[in-house]
Amino acid sequence: MVRLGLVVAEFADVAAAMATSARDAADDRGVDIVAERRVPGAYDTPLAADRLARRDDVDAVAVVGAIVAGDTDHDRVIADAAATRLTDVGLDRDTPVTLGITGPGMSGDEARARTDYGARAVNAAVDLVEEL
């Protein structure tokens, strides 16, 4: 059985729905979420993902959250930093880390329409574990 870690970035109001989508997908695939970490925002996800990827009982880490556009380019900076560092975690730990963070450049309504990215991140994590 595949054992997952789940990281939830709570900054956007869609985090709970994304986490539910992730948990539902895990149930549908018959995999265990053995640990879940909640962090303030997408920028904070790499450290939590790294901590989970270090665990012997975690085969992959799914990361979920949303980055909503503001009045500046800050959302793009956050998205670039998070994606780059999450990729580094996966490569450094030789553990799949999947990106279920939506954005940047989204409105709140667009983020709410993409809560299924929680499920997509879990499904990708399971697929990678099975393939690798």
Secondary structure, 3 states (H helix, E strand, C coil): CCEEEEEEECCCCCHHHHHHHHHHHHHHHCCEEEEEEEECCHHHHHHHHHHHHCCCCCCEEEEEEEEECCCCCHHHHHHHHHHHHHHHHHHHHCCCEEEEEEEEEECHHHHHCCCCHHHHHHHHHHHHHHHC
